[in-house]
Amino acid sequence: MTQLILVRHGETDWNRELRFQGQVDVPLNATGHEQARRVARRLAGEAVDVVVSSDLQRAYQTAAPLAALLAARSQVPMQHSRLLREQNFGVVDGMRVDDIKTLHADAWDRWTQFQADYAFDGGESTRQFHARVVQGMTALVAEHTGKTLVVVTHGGVLDMVYRTARALSLDGPRQSDIPNGGLNHVRVMVDDATHRFDIVQWADIAHLADMPPQPKYDQKRVAAKVRAELAD
């Protein structure tokens, strides 16, 4: 059994602006850096063998305080993985939701149907993205079988893990809360080359309790609004 402590990166200014960050390399803002420090303090006492982050700076800036604390205690390596990047949203990467609605209205209408095989021009579909995330996670498990890993990544990546663990469809909006700086504990068992992801705890933000409310793009609310409009 391999233990994964999955962390969504800290807040960025683009989170506040409800932009599609995708694979644009956006840094943490001041709140995000404080979330990263709190994640580090929360996990400093854990028996962590490896710290892994996406290769985008908002992820590795979140991982850095924890890696520094663990390095001071023992030789805990830190790795970066391109496979754990956020979904590629193609032409709308970096755009605000309101601007997408104006400039790419047809694409936005398709996107809000949350179909697994739809992709913005130049981007990844959810199904393609899911395959990449599973490839990245199973590669980590193969490399570090039986160990405890802290993996700092992105909201979309965590959504793919959640759907895999709960055997949910890739169609439809996100079904789980994935807060910036939240902790998600997942066990991975391998049986005859089949990986089973089991959620132990999800969206733990006790260490962020007194911080300002987080911005949230609610996919379920968006999907419900689209259904209501289609029913009119």
C-alpha positions, 0 to 999 in steps of 0.5 A, spaced: 500 500 500 502 506 498 499 513 501 498 519 498 497 526 501 494 530 495 495 537 496 491 543 491 496 548 490 495 555 494 491 561 492 493 565 486 490 572 483 487 568 478 483 564 482 481 570 485 479 573 478 476 566 476 480 565 470 482 558 467 489 558 469 490 551 466 497 550 464 499 558 464 505 558 469 501 563 475 505 564 481 502 564 488 499 570 491 500 572 499 494 568 501 497 562 497 504 563 500 501 563 507 497 557 505 503 553 503 506 555 510 500 552 514 500 546 509 508 545 511 507 546 519 501 541 518 505 536 515 512 537 518 510 531 523 508 526 518 513 520 516 513 523 509 518 519 504 518 523 498 515 530 496 512 531 489 509 537 485 507 539 478 512 543 475 508 549 474 510 554 479 504 555 483 504 547 485 512 547 487 511 554 491 506 550 495 511 544 496 517 548 497 516 550 505 514 543 506 520 540 503 525 545 506 522 543 513 523 535 511 530 536 509 532 539 515 530 533 519 532 528 514 533 527 506 527 527 503 527 528 496 523 533 492 521 531 485 517 535 479 512 531 474 509 534 468 504 529 468 501 532 474 499 539 471 492 542 470 488 540 464 490 544 458 484 549 456 487 551 449 485 557 447 481 559 453 487 558 458 488 565 462 481 567 460 476 570 465 469 566 465 466 572 463 470 574 457 470 566 455 462 567 455 463 573 450 469 571 446 468 564 445 460 563 446 459 557 443 465 553 446 463 556 453 456 553 451 459 546 449 464 546 455 458 547 460 455 541 458 461 537 461 462 532 456 468 527 457 470 528 450 469 535 449 475 540 449 476 547 447 480 548 441 488 546 442 486 543 449 485 536 452 478 533 453 476 531 460 478 523 458 485 525 455 486 529 461 484 523 466 488 518 462 494 523 463 493 524 471 492 516 472 498 515 468 502 520 472 499 517 479 500 510 477 508 512 475 509 515 482 506 509 485 510 504 481 516 508 483 515 509 490 511 503 492 509 502 500 511 509 501 508 515 503 508 521 498 506 528 499 503 530 492 502 538 490 498 539 484 491 542 481 484 542 482 483 538 476 488 533 477 484 532 484 478 531 481 480 526 476 483 522 482 476 523 486 472 520 480 477 514 479 476 513 487 469 513 487 468 510 480 464 516 477 463 518 470 468 523 467 461 526 464 458 531 468 460 537 473 465 536 479 462 532 485 467 534 490 470 540 494 477 541 492 480 548 496 486 551 495 491 548 500 486 543 502 489 536 504 486 529 501 489 522 504 488 517 499 491 509 499 493 506 493 493 498 492 496 494 487 493 488 485 495 484 478 497 491 475 490 494 477 491 500 481 485 501 486 485 508 489 481 509 496 479 516 499 481 516 507 479 523 508 478 529 503 478 536 503 481 537 510 482 545 511 483 545 519 489 548 518 486 554 514 480 555 519 481 562 520 483 564 513 479 569 508 473 565 504 476 562 498 474 563 491 470 558 488 467 556 481 461 552 482 461 547 476 454 544 479 451 550 479 453 552 472 451 545 470 444 546 473 443 553 470 444 550 463 439 545 464 434 550 466 435 554 460 435 548 456 428 546 459 425 553 458 
